[in-house]
Amino acid sequence: MDTVLTLGFALVFIGVGLALVRLAIGPTLPDRVVALDQMTVSIVAFCGLAAIRSQDAAFLDVALVLALVGFLATVALARFAERVVIRREAREDEEEQTE
């Protein structure tokens, strides 16, 4: 069991690292939003693994709260990205009409 938990922690760290790279170099806003969501999911998985290793249910409470906050943040960022796209399209339509 200890080997499986160690492997799980290693995979979670790799996932967070790759998501951090995508967050830093993501060419578009949706790429960054998905990377942030991936980091949140990975940290929730980390809390689950920590709860199993330490046999303390408090980590599960932290994981649940983090999952809820992460969901709300993803929805808010998606809504923001949608507004940015709508504004950009409206600006392009105005530029086409003036030409």
GUVEX-982475 format. One record per residue: residue in three letters; z, x, y of N, C-alpha, C in turn. Coordinates in steps of 0.05 Angstrom, whole numbers. Last residue first. Layout:
NODE type    n.Z    n.X    n.Y   ca.Z   ca.X   ca.Y    c.Z    c.X    c.Y
NODE  Ala      Z      X      Y      Z      X      Y      Z      X      Y
...
END
This chain:
NODE type    n.Z    n.X    n.Y   ca.Z   ca.X   ca.Y    c.Z    c.X    c.Y
NODE  Glu   -848   -310    993   -872   -293    991   -897   -309    993
NODE  Thr   -808   -346    992   -814   -335   1018   -840   -318   1017
NODE  Gln   -803   -358    938   -813   -379    956   -820   -368    983
NODE  Glu   -782   -312    917   -809   -320    909   -820   -341    928
NODE  Glu   -731   -312    940   -750   -291    947   -779   -298    939
NODE  Glu   -709   -357    916   -713   -357    945   -733   -336    953
NODE  Asp   -708   -339    862   -724   -363    869   -730   -364    899
NODE  Glu   -671   -298    867   -698   -291    860   -717   -315    866
NODE  Arg   -625   -328    880   -635   -309    899   -664   -301    893
NODE  Ala   -619   -357    832   -624   -371    857   -635   -353    878
NODE  Glu   -609   -315    796   -633   -331    793   -640   -346    818
NODE  Arg   -559   -297    817   -582   -279    816   -608   -295    813
NODE  Arg   -527   -343    808   -532   -333    835   -557   -315    837
NODE  Ile   -529   -343    752   -539   -366    767   -545   -358    796
NODE  Val   -503   -295    740   -530   -299    732   -543   -322    748
NODE  Val   -452   -306    761   -467   -283    771   -497   -287    764
NODE  Arg   -436   -349    728   -440   -353    757   -456   -330    769
NODE  Glu   -432   -322    679   -451   -344    682   -456   -349    712
NODE  Ala   -390   -287    689   -416   -276    684   -438   -297    687
NODE  Phe   -348   -325    694   -355   -308    717   -384   -297    713
NODE  Arg   -347   -344    641   -353   -362    663   -362   -347    688
NODE  Ala   -333   -297    615   -359   -310    609   -367   -329    631
NODE  Leu   -282   -290    636   -302   -271    642   -330   -281    636
NODE  Ala   -256   -336    614   -258   -332    643   -280   -312    651
NODE  Val   -261   -326    559   -273   -350    571   -276   -347    601
NODE  Thr   -231   -278    556   -259   -279    549   -274   -303    561
NODE  Ala   -180   -297    572   -194   -276    588   -224   -276    582
NODE  Leu   -169   -332    529   -171   -342    556   -186   -322    575
NODE  Phe   -167   -294    487   -186   -316    487   -191   -327    515
NODE  Gly   -124   -262    503   -151   -251    500   -173   -272    500
NODE  Val    -82   -298    500    -90   -287    526   -118   -275    525
NODE  Leu    -83   -307    444    -87   -329    462    -96   -319    490
NODE  Ala    -74   -255    425    -98   -269    417   -104   -292    436
NODE  Leu    -23   -245    446    -46   -229    455    -72   -242    448
NODE  Val      7   -283    417      5   -285    447    -19   -269    457
NODE  Leu      0   -262    365     -8   -289    372    -12   -292    402
NODE  Ala     22   -210    369     -6   -214    362    -16   -241    370
NODE  Val     75   -223    380     60   -208    400     30   -211    394
NODE  Asp     87   -247    331     89   -262    356     73   -249    378
NODE  Leu     81   -204    298     63   -227    294     64   -245    319
NODE  Phe    123   -171    312     96   -162    318     76   -185    315
NODE  Ala    166   -197    290    163   -197    320    134   -188    327
NODE  Ala    173   -190    237    156   -212    245    151   -213    275
NODE  Asp    171   -130    204    184   -144    226    164   -165    237
NODE  Gln    153    -90    169    166   -115    158    182   -129    179
NODE  Ser    123    -48    185    152    -48    192    167    -71    181
NODE  Arg     73    -61    161     86    -35    156    116    -36    162
NODE  Ile     63   -113    181     65   -108    152     80    -82    146
NODE  Ala     62   -104    236     82   -123    225     85   -119    195
NODE  Ala     20    -69    239     46    -59    246     68    -77    235
NODE  Leu    -22   -104    226    -16    -81    209     12    -70    214
NODE  Gly    -18   -138    271    -15   -148    244     -8   -126    224
NODE  Cys    -30   -102    312     -3   -115    311      2   -127    284
NODE  Phe    -83    -90    299    -63    -69    299    -34    -81    297
NODE  Ala   -106   -140    308   -105   -129    281    -85   -107    278
NODE  Val   -100   -140    364    -87   -160    348    -85   -151    319
NODE  Ile   -134    -97    375   -105    -94    381    -89   -116    366
NODE  Ser   -183   -120    360   -173    -96    346   -143    -92    351
NODE  Val   -187   -161    398   -185   -168    369   -174   -144    354
NODE  Thr   -191   -130    444   -169   -148    441   -165   -155    412
NODE  Met   -239   -103    436   -214    -88    438   -190   -105    434
NODE  Gln   -274   -146    436   -271   -131    412   -245   -114    412
NODE  Asp   -270   -161    490   -261   -179    469   -256   -165    443
NODE  Leu   -293   -116    513   -265   -122    519   -254   -142    498
NODE  Ala   -345   -122    492   -329    -98    485   -299   -103    491
NODE  Val   -361   -169    517   -359   -168    488   -342   -144    479
NODE  Val   -361   -151    570   -344   -173    562   -340   -173    532
NODE  Arg   -401   -111    568   -373   -104    574   -354   -126    566
NODE  Asp   -446   -142    558   -438   -121    539   -409   -113    543
NODE  Pro   -448   -175    604   -441   -187    578   -433   -166    557
NODE  Leu   -462   -135    643   -436   -147    643   -429   -161    617
NODE  Thr   -498    -78    615   -496   -104    628   -467   -115    627
NODE  Pro   -492    -28    591   -510    -31    614   -508    -58    629
NODE  Gly   -432      4    577   -448    -20    573   -466    -25    597
NODE  Ile   -399     48    581   -428     52    586   -445     27    583
NODE  Ala   -347     27    575   -353     46    596   -382     48    602
NODE  Leu   -351     -8    531   -340    -18    557   -347      1    580
NODE  Arg   -368     27    492   -386      6    501   -377     -6    528
NODE  Val   -321     58    488   -346     71    496   -366     49    506
NODE  Leu   -286     19    470   -281     32    496   -306     46    507
NODE  Ala   -307      8    420   -308    -13    441   -303     -1    469
NODE  Leu   -295     57    396   -323     49    399   -326     27    420
NODE  Gly   -238     54    397   -252     76    410   -282     69    415
NODE  Val   -228      8    366   -220      9    395   -235     31    410
NODE  Gly   -248     27    317   -260      3    330   -253      2    360
NODE  Ile   -214     69    306   -242     75    310   -256     51    324
NODE  Phe   -166     41    301   -169     61    323   -198     67    328
NODE  Val   -179     11    256   -173     -3    281   -176     16    304
NODE  Leu   -183     52    218   -207     35    225   -203     20    251
NODE  Ala   -130     71    217   -152     89    225   -177     73    233
NODE  Phe   -103     25    198    -97     36    225   -120     54    235
NODE  Gly   -126     23    146   -129      1    165   -124     10    194
NODE  Leu   -107     71    125   -136     67    128   -142     44    148
NODE  Thr    -53     58    124    -62     81    140    -92     79    145
NODE  Leu    -54     14     89    -45     10    116    -55     33    134
NODE  Val    -70     41     42    -87     19     53    -79     14     82
NODE  Thr    -27     75     34    -54     86     38    -72     65     51
NODE  Asp     14     40     24     15     57     47    -12     69     54
NODE  Met      0     16    -24      0      0      0      0     17     25
END
